[in-house]
Amino acid sequence: MNDLTIPQYARARQPRRARYDEDTINDILDGGLVGHVGFIADDRPMVVPMAYARWGQTIYLHGASKARIVAMHKDGDPISMTVTLLEGIVAARSGFHHSMNYRAATVHGTTRLVTDPGEVEEALKLITEHLLPLRWNEVRPMHDKERKATGVIALEIDAASAKIRQAPPDDDLEDHDLPIWAGVIPIVTSLGAAVGDGKTPGEVPPPPSTHLARKKFA
């Protein structure tokens, strides 16, 4: 794939950790559970965690129709989202060199309020199935009042970048002889076994979507 467009301000201060190719960025976006979305509301910067889904170079977000990100939005407003996958705590021989191993992607773009009923439904399906693959057809259809209470925003990606650290501590050479343990404590993100809420009549086992989600986010 071609690299996404990267404006000058998006270039990383540490180029050795930066990635700008579309495959790397999409892999991080598709592997995340929560995106931290940044926008301006009442002339103030806001960042909120949100569920999301990617379709090509569009990120779909949903929230209550009265939520600020929906109600105060105008088409073309600037917006950004960051997804971070933590992979380890890097313990060094000095406090200065402690760090984290991670993969993070940040996308910049503009907003578009999704109003077409067909696109709204498809966006909500994509967001649902990003978390639980095939879940949309396992549940009942949305009621009209639920659709009216839900707003969908499209983030059209104009630029994107990734930052990755996957390495042991970067200690000073003279510190290697110190009798201090150093290394990486892995961070493992996975989904546990599904637990029912106890309100479903009869014996209903967890559906395929729960097993697919555990496999996807293993």
Buried (B, 14 or more C-beta within 10 A) or exposed (E): EEBBEBEEEBEBEEEEBBBBBBEBBBBBBEBBBEBBBBBEBEEEEEEBEBBBBBEEBBBBBBBEEEBBBBEBBEEEBEBBBBBBBBBBBBBBBEEEBEBBBBBBBBBBBBBBEBEEEEBBBBBBBBBBBBBBBBBBEEEEEBEEEEBEEBBBBBBBBBBBBBBBBEEBBEBEEEBEEEEEEBEBEEEEEEBEEBEEEEEEEEEEEEBBBBBBBBEBEE
